[in-house]
Amino acid sequence: MFIEELVMEGFKSYAKRTVVRGWDREFNAITGLNGSGKSNILDAICFVLGISNLTQVRATSLQELVYKGGQAGVTKASVSVVFNNSSQKSSPVGYESCKKITVTREVVVGGRNRYAINGHAAQAAQVANLFHSVQLNVNNPHFLIMQGRITKVLNMRPTEILSMIEEAAGTRMFETKKIAALKTLEKKESKVKEIERVLAEEITPTLERLRGEKARYLQWSASAAAVAALERFCVARDWDETRGNAQRLEDQEVRAREASDEKERETARILGTLPAEVDATALKSRERRAARAAEDAERCVVRTTTRLRNARKDLEAIDEEEEVDIEGARRARCAAEAIYADAKAKREAAEKDVSELDGATRARDELASARSELRRVERDLSAVVAEQKRQHSQHEAEQKLEAEAQKARDEALRVVECFRGWTTEPPAPEEDDRNWKLKADRLEAQVRARLTDEFTTSIAGVRGPLARLVRPVDRKYCAALEVVAGGKLYQVVCDDEIVGKRVLEKARKRVTLIPLSKIVSRRLQRPDVAIELVGYEPEIRKAVEYAFGTTVVCETLEAAREIAFGDRVRCVTLDGDVANPAGVLTGGASKFSSDILARLFEYQEVLSRGRAANSARAEATKRRDEFRAYQRLKTNLEIAQARYDELRGAKTTSDLTDELNELRAKKARVGQRVAAASEACEGLADTTERRDLGAFTQAERAAKNAAEEAAARVKQFELELRMRADRENPAVAARAAVDTCEADHAAAMAKRDALEAQRAAVALEFEEADRLARERDDLQARANSLHQEAKQLSHRAARFRRDKTVFEQRVSDLEKEHAWIHTEKQFFGRGEYDFESKSADRARSELEKMAKAQELLSKSINRRVMGAIESAEKEYDELVTKKDVVEKDRAKIQTVISELDVKKKHTLDTTWQKVNHDFASIFSTLLPSAKAKLEPLAPDDILQGLQVKVGFGRVWKDSLGELSGGQRSLVALSLILAMLRFKPAPMYILDEVDAALDLSHTQNIGAMLKAHFTASQFIVVSLKEGMFNNANVLFRTNFADGVSSISRIIGADDGDDQVDPPKKKKPKK
């Protein structure tokens, strides 16, 4: 690779574009007068090669490389070098396919520095690597020998000479890379330490903390999954139970309705079989009439008895008067009676024994009859005594009952007045309290989800969110009031800042407080201000003024705009549109999205309706109870009235006393009969024991015959006596009167008995009517009971229907709230939803416990820990990976450095021997009878440095100071050329290296270069003909009008110009 073309524009003294062509690939020389720009050609080449040490191009800054520092209108310096790259052996790495390589570098006043390779922008490092690959390191150039370089080589220390050997051997670039690698290694070492420090101090503690938090989070997550599964089980169980309850209630409703219908049918049947209602009043009237008729008949019997007694007395008187008259008749009768008596005596004597035996039997019968009569009388007596006592007690109760009856009448009249017009029981309220309670609970849940209400009960002095403390006067103002207050509705009202501080300490989320002791409020003195549209407690007036006191509510947007822009007051319409005094109108939404006040208003309305319904239900229940009490009072009044009438119609105490006395007398008489019958029975019993039954029978038969005969005769005498007595008128009249009285008495007795029988029939009929009434009452009570049961069953059916509706709504709510029920309900009752294997109560208890534990655990977990730990672990892994990579790179670099150090030492040793041989050969050629060598400072270590030794004959000089100036220059030049021969670079630049030599040595150097260095391109600047006469191409520089120019001469004597001269500007007229 060699230079074919050089293009300069604005570089140093070459102000115009100058193109230098026709470079020889071996030996090129540049000559000219001092200051004509010879060295600027070399500086331009070094500039393109990427020189960074500007002192080598005789400048202190890049701006100085621009023509006249950019002061002459030229603001850019640009140099392009075209290299011939036809030889692939010497081609830069990566550019083997390029026949030509054009490298351009330009610098602009102001600091912009740009490289280009083949017209493409490139970095400085890319250009440096290109030239480094062909041994053209311009920042440590062994190919560049500038002015004074010979002297510099002579003054080099051993280490600097070693550096030249390294550059020639190609290990200098390795050393540079090694130094850079060692710096990188140090950086990597510090990076490793920094990584270890970060891992130890930051990442690892953070990672351990995050791992602990992750473990807690995973525990919480697993527990959350268990809670979710248990919650799903409880929800499924609740859904299943609710649906089962709904089905059960539906069945119960059907059964209740069927039972109610059956009860109604039974009631209808009973009512159909009720006996006809008997007119108890008519019966009682008939009974009273029969009783009065019986009493009249009794009085009639008493009168007839008296009359009969008087008639008999009259008859006895007449009989006594006539006794004397009929004495004779009686004596005759006595005679007849004597005969009759004798017969009768015989008969009685015969019958006595028989009659004694029959008398015992009759006496026993009489005794039994008397005793039976006695027992009956005693029973009657006991009944009358009991009846008397009962009458006495009843009399007292009657007086008491009279007072109670009067009181009951008054109460009944009052109740009747209250219930006048009521014919049926008041109906129960239709609305079920469960419906409004469910609706209220749903609204309360919706409000609680949007309002922070957790501190109202837990911290004293916290009144709650402002939205809960105010109530719009009308629902239509809710949207406007919510826009007026905005976010203040969700702020929590508290008494003072101390309470607020406690709230903030316990709050789990962000909350804004309104302390009543500190809040500054303001209120507009207008009737249409928003605060007039809300109700509130006086204690929170300042908070309400703070939220609603400065905004006006208007009906329409036009009114709002007029007030806002006229009175400079913020206005809100009923639709939620806002008119701001600043000129901003806000609105247009179809509906106000946040309806917290509307929901609270509806919630309070539902509560009010529920309370009203409860009051109405209580009032209705009270009225039903009063109506039922009225019915009971009415029934009791009727019963009491009937009882009272019955008592009034019963026997009086005096009647019972007379009957008691009569029964006691009758008891005494019957007792006497019993005693007499008992004595007769005892006597007859003793006699009959001594009699013979057969004798008694014969005597009885004879006595009976005699008695019958005597009786017949007695009857005949009695008939005769009566016939005689009939002839006596007074006696007959008396007897007629007696007979009449007896007939009247018998008729009265018969009438009395008939009336008593009629009275008894009426009593029986009354008893039958009473029985039928009782039976009717029983049946009516049974019918009423069945009807009541039917109503209760109907109510139960209605309640079942309502409860079923509630359960069905609950099922629907559960399905809406938990969408997974639709897909999972087919698995309910088995698998994870096996309700038999797990008790619902136990599951709910476990869920409550786990939920509480989960809530406590959730307060101590970091929910973002998974992302954080993933990031931390990723960072940790990255740092560990980087550390491993850095450590591996460090170990690899150290290994490579160690290996390359060995190779470097071997290469340097080989290079030193080759350069040392060429150095001695070239020096002995340039200076016959002299010799030179490079000798290591340490015999066994070349890396300590090399020093130049020169000898003449067999004597080696101790130092170069013993040589002349020309000899020292030849030594330095020989060393340089020896290194050039070791590893030739494609190009060498020599700048007046022959300045210290005489003409013969200069001519020898030129001839030697032309003969021995044909593989490289030499560019030599020289003022001596002995040097450039040996060049193949000679360039001559010239300086005119402040601008340098260059011309090419073919051969040393040819003057043809092969360089494009710079274009000259025409002079201005």
Secondary structure, DSSP 4 states (H G I P E B T S, - for coil): -EEEEEEEESBTTB-S-EEEE---SSEEEEEE-TTSSHHHHHHHHHHHTT---GGGGT-SSGGGGBGGGGTSS--EEEEEEEEE---STTPPTT-TT-SEEEEEEEEETTS-EEEEETTEEE-HHHHHHHHHTTT--TTS-SSEE-TTHHHHHHT--HHHHHHHHHHHHTHHHHHHHHHHHHHHHHHHHHHHHHHHHHIIIIIHHHHHHHHHHHHHHHHHHHHHHHHHHHHHHHHHHHHHHHHHHHHHHHHHHHHHHHHHHHHHHHHHHHHHTPPPPP-HHHHHHHHHHHHHHHHHHHHHHHHHHHHHHHHHHHHHHHHHHHHTTTHHHHHHHHHHHHHHHHHHHHHHHHHHHHHHHHHHHHHHHHHHHHHHHHHHHHHHHHHHHHHHHHHHHHHHHHHHHHHHHHHHHHHHHHHHHHTTT--SPPPPPSS-HHHHHHHHHHHHHHHHHHS--TTTTTSTTEEEEHHHH-EESSGGGHHHHHHHHGGGGGSEEESSHHHHHHHHHH-SS---EEETTT--------TTBGGGGEE--GGGHHHHHHHHTTEEEESSHHHHHHHHHHH--EEEETTS-EE-TTS-EE---SS-S--HHHHHHHHHHHHHHHHHHHHHHHHHHHHHHHHHHHHHHHHHHHHHHHHHHHHHHS--HHHHHHHHHHHHHHHHHHHHHHHHHHHHHHHHHHHHTTS-HHHHHHHHHHHHHHHHHHHHHHHHHHHHHHHHHHT-HHHHHHHHHHHHHHHHHHHHHHHHHHHHHHHHHHHHHHHHHHHHHHHHHHHHHHHHHHHHHHHHHHHHHHHHHHHHHHHHHHHHHHHHH-THHHHHGGGTTSGGG-TTTS-HHHHHHHHHHHHHHHHHHHTT--TTHHHHHHHHHHHHHHHHHHHHHHHHHHHHHHHHHHHHHHHHHHHHHHHHHHHHHHHHHHHHHHSTTEEEEEEEEETTEEEEEEEEEEEETTEE-S-GGGS-HHHHHHHHHHHHHHHHHHS--SEEEEESTTTTS-HHHHHHHHHHHHHH--SSEEEEE-S-HHHHTT-SEEEEEEEETTEEEEEEEETTT-----EEPPPPPPPP-
